[in-house]
Amino acid sequence: LIKEFTTLEPSAFVLYRSILITSMAMPWAVSLDKAPFPPDLKWRDKSLLLIRGVLTFINLIATIYSVRYMKLGDQKMLTATRPVFVAISARIFLKEKAGVFAYISMFIMLVGIVFVIKPPFIFGFDEESDYDSKVLYSALAVTIATILNSNNTVILRKLRKGHVICLTATNNLFFIIESFLFVMIFSVELYNPTWPEKFKMLIIAIGSFCTSMLFNLSLKLEKANKIATVQIASGIIVAFMIQIFYFGEIPTTYSLIGASLVSISILILTVKSFVSSSRNKLHE
């Protein structure tokens, strides 16, 4: 839906989407008597919420741009690098063990990214290629945003004692402020969507709301690196299926090589994660 939704600028789209999600989250929070910023919340945790809001907003804008200009499968492969960076970030801030396998996976995944992006200074310029400067810049932007946003999962894991509806409402309140400032500073024109577009936006908002709630809930129950791995692995298959069967775009050889390398990297992380869990249970 986002790939087909090209009438709105990404910042304006995020503004409308965040207002819809907040409209769903706030009544629930009020009914449970859960404030977005509880009075007993420490300043450190408030700072983490602010950092999370900024990082997630940057990632969201970059994701929307990349979805519009890139093939869906390639875009998903770039965002699939997040588990490696989540594992590294979780190791630094949460003291969750990463080990040598995480760094091996990171190297394999970076090679896979090169095959997906296909930078001209390595592969040369191909006039028949579907990739132009917008695609390349979008790919670089979403890769950097994915690295930054890996800390979001770690922050949520750190704040897992907070209620999921509070975390969801807080993040979207930040989105409303940030997207409004973005619209005002860069003079982005606000377009009044048609009724079919409003319906699509409502579907996207409901899907994003449910995904956010389930993701926040899962982080309360499991380690950050495992959740990121499972989330991305399932998304890769869906993205390529939609690209092939809905948009009719067949992946290139380089994209398939990149997808294979990223999948191998994720597989290494997954096996290592479950082996470590099994060993810990045996020791207990």
C-alpha positions in Angstrom: 0.0 0.0 0.0 2.8 2.4 0.9 4.5 1.8 -2.5 1.3 2.7 -4.3 0.6 5.7 -2.1 2.6 8.3 -4.0 0.3 11.4 -3.8 1.6 12.4 -0.3 5.1 13.4 0.7 6.6 11.0 3.2 6.6 13.6 6.0 2.9 14.5 5.4 2.1 10.8 5.2 3.8 10.1 8.6 1.8 13.1 10.1 -1.6 11.7 9.0 -0.6 8.1 9.9 0.6 9.1 13.3 -2.6 11.1 14.0 -4.7 8.1 13.2 -2.6 5.7 15.3 -2.6 8.2 18.2 -6.4 8.4 17.9 -6.5 4.6 18.4 -3.9 4.4 21.2 -4.9 7.3 23.4 -8.5 6.2 24.2 -7.1 2.8 25.2 -4.4 4.4 27.3 -7.0 6.6 29.1 -9.3 3.6 29.7 -6.3 1.8 31.4 -5.2 5.0 33.2 -1.8 4.7 31.6 -0.2 8.1 30.8 2.3 8.3 27.8 4.8 9.8 30.2 4.1 8.4 33.7 5.0 10.8 36.6 7.3 8.2 38.1 9.3 7.7 34.9 13.0 8.5 35.4 14.7 11.2 33.4 17.0 8.6 31.9 14.0 6.6 30.6 12.4 9.8 29.3 15.6 10.5 27.4 15.5 7.0 25.9 11.9 7.6 24.8 13.0 10.8 23.1 16.0 9.1 21.4 13.7 6.3 20.3 11.2 8.8 18.8 13.9 10.6 16.8 15.6 7.4 15.5 12.3 5.8 14.6 11.2 8.9 12.7 14.4 9.0 10.7 14.0 5.3 9.8 10.3 5.7 8.9 11.0 8.6 6.5 13.9 6.7 4.9 11.8 3.6 4.6 9.0 5.3 2.8 11.4 6.9 0.3 13.2 3.6 -0.3 9.9 1.7 -0.8 8.8 4.2 -3.4 12.0 4.2 -5.5 13.4 0.7 -4.9 12.1 -2.8 -5.7 10.3 -4.2 -2.7 12.5 -7.2 -2.3 15.8 -5.2 -2.5 14.4 -2.7 0.0 13.5 -5.5 2.4 17.0 -7.0 2.1 18.6 -3.8 3.2 16.3 -3.5 6.2 17.0 -7.2 6.9 20.5 -6.2 8.1 19.0 -4.9 11.4 19.4 -8.1 13.4 23.2 -7.9 13.2 23.3 -4.3 14.4 20.6 -5.1 17.0 22.8 -7.9 18.3 25.8 -5.6 18.5 23.8 -2.9 20.2 22.3 -5.3 22.6 25.7 -6.6 23.5 26.9 -3.0 24.3 23.9 -1.7 26.1 22.1 -4.7 27.5 25.0 -7.1 27.9 23.3 -9.7 25.8 25.9 -12.0 24.4 26.8 -11.6 20.7 30.0 -13.5 20.1 32.1 -14.1 17.0 29.2 -15.4 15.0 27.5 -11.9 15.1 30.6 -10.3 13.5 30.9 -13.1 10.9 27.2 -12.6 10.1 27.8 -8.8 9.9 30.5 -9.3 7.3 28.4 -11.7 5.2 25.5 -9.3 5.4 27.5 -6.3 4.3 28.7 -8.2 1.3 25.0 -9.0 0.6 24.2 -5.3 0.8 26.8 -4.5 -1.8 25.2 -6.9 -4.2 21.7 -5.4 -3.6 22.8 -1.7 -3.9 25.2 -2.4 -6.7 27.3 0.8 -6.3 28.5 2.0 -9.7 32.2 2.4 -8.5 32.2 -1.4 -8.0 29.9 -2.8 -10.7 30.2 0.0 -13.2 27.3 2.0 -14.8 24.7 0.1 -16.7 22.5 2.2 -18.9 19.9 -0.6 -19.0 19.8 -0.8 -15.3 16.6 0.2 -13.4 18.7 1.9 -10.7 19.2 5.6 -10.9 20.6 8.2 -8.4 17.3 8.3 -6.5 17.4 4.5 -5.9 21.1 4.6 -4.9 20.5 7.5 -2.4 17.4 5.8 -1.1 19.4 2.6 -0.6 22.2 4.4 1.3 19.7 6.4 3.4 17.7 3.3 4.5 20.9 1.4 5.3 22.1 4.2 7.6 18.7 4.6 9.1 18.5 0.8 9.7 21.8 0.9 11.6 20.6 3.9 13.7 17.2 2.3 14.3 18.7 -0.9 15.6 19.0 0.9 18.9 15.2 1.3 18.9 14.8 -2.5 19.6 17.4 -2.2 22.4 15.7 0.8 24.0 12.3 -1.0 23.9 13.9 -4.0 25.5 15.3 -1.6 28.2 11.9 -0.1 28.8 10.0 -3.4 28.7 8.5 -2.7 32.1 6.4 0.0 30.6 2.9 -0.8 29.3 2.8 -1.5 25.5 0.0 1.1 24.9 2.1 3.8 26.6 5.1 3.0 24.5 3.0 3.1 21.3 1.2 6.3 22.2 4.5 8.1 23.2 6.3 7.2 20.0 3.4 8.5 17.8 3.1 11.7 19.8 6.8 12.3 18.9 6.0 11.4 15.3 3.3 14.1 15.1 5.6 16.8 16.5 8.5 15.7 14.3 6.6 15.4 11.1 4.8 18.7 11.7 8.1 20.5 12.2 9.4 18.7 9.0 6.4 20.0 7.0 6.8 23.5 8.3 10.6 23.8 7.9 10.7 22.3 4.4 7.4 23.9 3.3 5.8 20.5 2.4 2.4 20.9 0.8 -0.4 19.1 2.7 -2.6 17.3 0.2 -6.2 16.4 1.1 -6.5 12.6 0.2 -9.4 11.2 -1.7 -11.8 8.8 0.1 -10.1 5.7 -1.4 -6.7 7.1 -0.3 -8.1 7.8 3.2 -9.3 4.2 3.4 -5.8 2.9 2.4 -4.3 5.2 5.0 -6.6 3.8 7.7 -5.7 0.3 6.8 -2.0 1.2 7.0 -2.5 2.9 10.4 -4.4 -0.1 11.8 -1.7 -2.5 10.5 1.1 -0.3 11.9 -0.7 0.0 15.3 -1.2 -3.8 15.6 2.4 -4.5 14.5 3.8 -2.0 17.0 1.7 -3.4 19.8 2.8 -7.0 19.1 6.4 -6.0 18.6 6.5 -4.1 21.9 4.8 -7.1 23.6 7.3 -9.6 22.2 10.3 -7.6 23.5 8.9 -8.0 27.0 9.2 -11.8 26.6 12.3 -12.4 24.6 15.7 -11.1 23.8 16.1 -8.2 21.4 18.3 -10.0 18.9 16.0 -13.0 18.6 12.9 -10.8 18.0 14.7 -8.7 15.3 15.8 -11.9 13.6 12.4 -13.5 13.5 10.7 -10.3 12.4 13.1 -9.7 9.5 13.3 -13.3 8.3 9.6 -13.6 7.9 9.4 -10.2 6.1 12.0 -11.2 3.4 9.9 -14.0 2.1 6.7 -11.9 2.0 8.5 -9.0 0.3 9.8 -11.1 -2.5 6.5 -12.8 -3.0 4.7 -9.4 -3.3 7.4 -8.1 -5.7 7.1 -11.1 -8.0 3.4 -11.9 -7.9 1.8 -8.5 -7.3 4.2 -6.0 -9.0 5.5 -8.5 -11.6 9.1 -7.6 -10.9 11.6 -10.5 -11.2 14.7 -10.2 -9.0 18.0 -9.7 -10.8 20.9 -12.2 -10.4 22.7 -9.7 -8.1 19.6 -9.3 -6.0 19.3 -13.0 -5.6 23.0 -13.3 -4.6 22.5 -10.5 -2.1 19.3 -12.1 -0.7 21.1 -15.5 -0.3 24.0 -13.9 1.6 21.7 -11.9 3.9 19.6 -15.1 4.5 22.7 -17.1 5.3 23.7 -14.3 7.8 20.3 -14.4 9.4 20.4 -18.2 9.5 23.7 -18.1 11.3 22.4 -15.7 13.9 19.2 -17.8 14.4 21.1 -21.1 14.9 23.6 -19.5 17.3 20.8 -17.9 19.2 18.8 -21.1 19.7 21.9 -23.1 20.5 22.8 -20.6 23.2 19.3 -20.7 24.7 19.4 -24.5 24.8 22.7 -24.5 26.6 21.4 -22.0 29.2 18.3 -24.1 29.8 20.5 -27.2 30.3 22.7 -25.3 32.8 19.6 -24.2 34.7 
